Amino acid sequence: MTNTGTGTDSGADAPAAPMGRRERKKAATRQAIADAALRLFTERGYDDVGIREIADAADVSTTTLFKHFPVKEALVFDEDAANEAALLAAVRDRPKGQSIPAALREHALRHRLAAADDDPRFAAFLGLVDDTPALRAYAQGMWLRHTSALAEVIADESGLPTDDPVCTALAHFALEAPGMARGLDDPRQAITRAFALLENGWTSL
């Protein structure tokens, strides 16, 4: 899914205005490419759509497309930075008394699992990912790239050293669990049980 935010001018100085316009134009081009890609992928399937077709649909050159999206899989995933920010905020801003595993469970259920009637476009996106092995692998790898950042926040919130391996293990398992639930009859229950293990340990199951 793509990020719809665009650049804005934050100051009153004249020289800043052209940069703001350029950033808005770049963001609009990026959005047009990502929207065209998602539409074609959901209509025909990820493997049956070529890069040139996407560029033509977005009215850009393939060179321009690759400036924004270096690999084909990236056309589907355009919110990596925003996803990491939301993930870390789930731990930092969790309600008082809520454990870190519980906060990560709620984040996983809210942001990595969605009912089809919640958002048809997001449901189409998830369906595309679930039906495409290359995208499933890319998505899981994308989430796991946040392991170090999440481990640091877990350590900070827990008063533990930044390099504590337990924090890294919790971060890794929390990011891995939703991927393991994909394709199961009840992924929500699978995610909930996985986080119960993280929260309480094996003996509680």
Helices and strands as residue ranges (DSSP letters): H 16-44, G 46-48, H 51-58, H 62-68, G 72-75, H 80-92, H 100-111, H 120-130, H 133-144, H 147-158, H 165-181, H 187-200, G 202-204
